[in-house]
Amino acid sequence: MASSCLGRRLVACLLNVSEARRKDLVETVAKAALYDTEGKSQREGTAVLNIFNDYDYNRSVITIVSSIDSVREAVLSACEKACGLFDMRAHMGVHPCMGAVDLIPIYPLGEEVGVEHCAEEARAVAQGLTERVQGTSAFLFGWADSPLQRGLAQRRKEMGWFKKMPDLQAIRPDVGPPPQKRFGLTGVGASPYVMNCNVTIDTQDIAMGRSIATAIRESTPGGLPGVQVLALPHEGAVEIACNVESVKGSPPGHMTAGEPWPSFSIDGQPYCHAPASLITARVAELAGRQGVSTKGTALVGFTPRECRGLAELALTQGIAEFWKEQRRIRM
């Protein structure tokens, strides 16, 4: 990634909230990250690059970028606003979720931001959320989950996130009281950048979708490194929804044909992630064997390199509400 004084301390938070059908309210949450409580004074050095809304999932992802020194207040202000607007007791959507604010991941973008920086900020955000909004609770994952550093997928499984009706009273959060039905449970953590890549296959056969998801999942022999997958009904078809985690080291030698694996470094350690083209090709191959074609691929937000570049652009030009510049692009 090209470096600059501004970019060297950048982080991103891809804030996941359990609302997409009332887009005006989601924008209100995004603006809370950017402005003071009266909505007049702009928070310096912070921008929202993108807002991704999905009606069927009833879930939005707000891409907040800031320096590591400013991210805590921006994220907490957005979370506080979301908790006042969204009620999990009324939530309906096909995507699994447990919290009104469902996920707060912090990713390093700049060279001067290390593992421990992000872990400290994530833990402070979890603590700050439960103090500011009484009744909220959180679990920690990734670098913030010290000393075990369990991944998001493992922590979600432990908390019952994948269940249709999780038993909130049986959950023991890492921070805060037992989860309440209104706010649910929030995942807070830090890790290398995670890209979201969703491939739609032209069928309503969810069993077929699940078989494809299983085949490309990292935990399956021959699966794609760093790829965590769900198959979900979506707009009359099936979406293979992938969390594409960055993995330490170089790309696997047997998977380097085609588009290069995007790479970057954190604390001097090399990381890379599977390119969207590889995920799309693998899904298309597996679906094609069963006579089904793909309908398209959508990235939720950006690759790590794109996120860094656009963050620098937005902040140097003072475009806090940068997502409005992205309207012409389907992310």
N, C-alpha and C positions, 0 to 999 in steps of 0.2 A: 504494500500500500504506500502511495506517495505520502511523504511526511510533511507536516507543517507545524508551526508552534501551536496553532489552535487544535489541530487534529491529534496531537500526541497524548492528550489527556481525555479523549472522547470515550464515552460509553453509550450503549443503546439499551433501552428497556422496551421490549415488545409486550406491552400491557394488554392482557386478555380479559375482557369484561363480558358478562353473560347478558348481553343485549345487542340486538342489531336491527330490530324492527322499528325502533324509534330513533332514527339516525340523528335527529336534532339533539336528543339527550346524550348520545355518544359524543357528538361534537362538543357539547357542554363539558363533558369529562376531559376531552382533549384540551380544551381551552383552560381548564383549571390547572393543567400542568404548566401553562405559559404565562398566566396572569395572576395578580394578587386576588384576594378574596372578593374584592369589589369589581374585578375584571377590568381595571383601568391601567395599572402599572405592569409593564411587561417584565417577566423574569429574565434576567440577562443570561445569555449563553445557552438558551434552551430552544429547541424547535420540535415540532411534530411533523415528521416526514410523510406519514401515510396513515390513513384510517381504512382498514379492511372490514367490511360488513358482510355477513352471510345470513340471509333471511332464514333458510332452512335450519341452519345451526343455531340461530339466534345468539350469535357470538361475534364480537368485534375485536380486532387487534389494532392497537394504537402504538405506532412506532415513535417513541420519545428519544431524542438524542440530546446529550448535554455533556459537560465536563464531569469527571468523577466527583468534583467538589460541589457540584450543584444538583446532581441527579436526585438526591434523597428528597429534597423539598418539592421538586417538580413531581415526582412519582407519588409521594404521600398526598399532595394536594389533589391530584387526579383521583387517587383511591378514595379519599375522603368524600369527594363529590359523587363518585360512583356509588358508594355505600348509602348515600342519602337519596339516590334516585332509583336504584334497582333493588328489587325484592325477590329473593330466590323462591319464595312461596308461590309466586305467580309466574315463574319462568317455565317456558315450554320450548324445546328445541331438540333436534336429533343428535347433536354433539354431546358427548359426556361433559359434565361440569359439576363442580361442587360449591363454587363460591360466586357471589355477585361480582367480586373481583376474583377471577379464577386463577390467574397466573401472573406473577411478577418476576420475570427473568432479567437479570442484568448481565450484559455482554461487553467485554472490553473491545474497543476499536483502536485505541491509540497505543503507541509503543511504551509510553510511560505509565500505563495502567496495568497492574499485575493481578495475579490470582487473589492475593490477600486483600488488595484494595476492594475488589468486587465482592468478595466474601463478607468483608466488614460492612459495606454499604447494604448488602442484601439483609444481613442480620439486623442492621439498624432500621431498615424499612419495615421488616416484620414486627419489630418491637414498637416502632412508631405508629404503625397502623393499629395495633391492638390498644395502644394508649389513647390515640385520637378518636377512634370509633369504638366505643364500649360495646362489647359483645362479639367483636371480630376475633378470629383465631387463625393461626397459620402453621403450616409445616415447612421445613427447610429442605432444600435439595442441592446437589452439586457441591461446589466449593463452600457454600454457606453451611452445609451439613457436616460440621466438624465433630469428631475426627473421621467419620465413616465415608463422607463425600458420596453418598448414594445418589444415583441418577434420578432424573425426574420420573421416568417410567416405573422404576422400582418403588419410589415413594408414593406415586399415585396408586399403584397396586396395593401397597400396604394400607393406604387410607380408604380404599374402597371406591376410588374415583371412577373406575370402569363399570361399577354396578349401576343398574337403573335406579335403584332405591337404596342408596347407602345408609347405614345406621349411624347417624350423627352422634348419638349418645355413646356409641362404642369406640369412638375415635378419641385418641389422646394426642392433641396437637403439640407441636414443639413450643409454640408461643401462644399465650392467651388462654381463655377458658374453653370448656367443651363447646363445639360449634353450635350456634343458634340457627334456627331454620331461615331467618330473614337474610343473614349474611353468608351462611355456609362456611366453607373452609377455603383459605387462600394458600396457594403454593408460592413460596418466595425463595429465590436462589440465584446462583451465579454460575456461569459455565462459559466455555468457548461458544461462539455464535451458533445459534440453531436456526436454520432456514426451514421454511414451511413450503412444501411442494405437493400440490394436489393434482392427481391425474384422474380424469373422469372416463369411465368405460361405458359403452353404449348398451347397457343392460339394466334390468331391475333385479337381477339374480344376486342377492346379497351373499349367498353361499359361495358363488363364484368369486365375488369380490374378496371375501375372507380368505379363500384359498390363495389368491394372488398376493394379498397382504402378508400372509404367512410365508410365502415363497421368497419375498424380497426383504423380509424383516432381518435385521442384523443377527438376531439370535438363532436363525435357521442356517444350517450348513449351506454354503453357497449364496447366502443373503448378502445384502449390500451393507458395508461397514457404516455405522452411525445412523442407520435408517430405522426409525420406529414407525409403525404403520397401524392405521385403523381403516376398515372398510365401512362406509356409511351411506345410507340412502340420501340422494341429493338431486333435487330438481328433476325427478323422474328417471334418474339413472343411478349409478353407484360411483362414489368418489373414493379413490385410494388416497387417503390423507396421510401424508408423510411428514414427520418431524425429522429433519436431516441434521443430525448432530455433527459438529466438527470433531475429527479424531486426531490424536497425536501421532506425529510421524509422517512418513511419505505415503502416497497412494499405493494400494496393493498392486504388485507388478502385473498380475493377471487381469487387472481392470483398467489399465492405462490407455487402451485403444480408444480412439474417438476424442471427444473434447477433453482437454486437460482438467484435472481436479483443481479447483481454486485453492490457493494456499496462503497462509499468513503465519505470523509468529506471536506468541505471548510469553513474556519473561524469557525470551531467547529460545523457546521451544517451538518447533515447527508443527503446524496443524493444517489439515486439509478437509474438504468435504466432498461428497459425491455430487457431481453436476446434475442439474435437473434433466439434461438430455439423456443421461444414463438411466435415471429412474423412469423417465417416460418410455425409453426404448425397451426396458425390461418389462414394464407393465404391458406395453403393446404386444411384445412377444408372447407373454403368458396368456393374455386375453385372446390373441389371434389363434392360438392353438385350440381355443374353444369356439372359434368362429365369431368372435366379438371384436369390434374395433374401439379405438379410443376417440373421445370427443374433444379433448383438449387438456392442456396443463396450465395451472395457475400458480404463480408464486405469491405467497402472502407476505408482502413487503419486499425485501431485497436480499441479495447475496451480501456477505460481509464487506466485500470490496465496494459494492454499490452504496451500501449504507454509510460507510466512511466518507466516500466522495460526496454524496448528497448532503451529509451532515455538514461537511466543511463549506459546501456551497451555500446552504441555507443560513448558516451562522455568520459567514463572512458578509453575506448580502442582507442580513437582518430579516430574513423571511421566516418568522416564527410559525405561521400557519402554512407551512410548505405543502401540506397535503392538497391544498387548493390548486397548486401548480401541477398536481399529478392527476387531475380529473380526467385528462384525455388518455391516461394509461390504465389499462385493466390489469391490476396486480393479481 
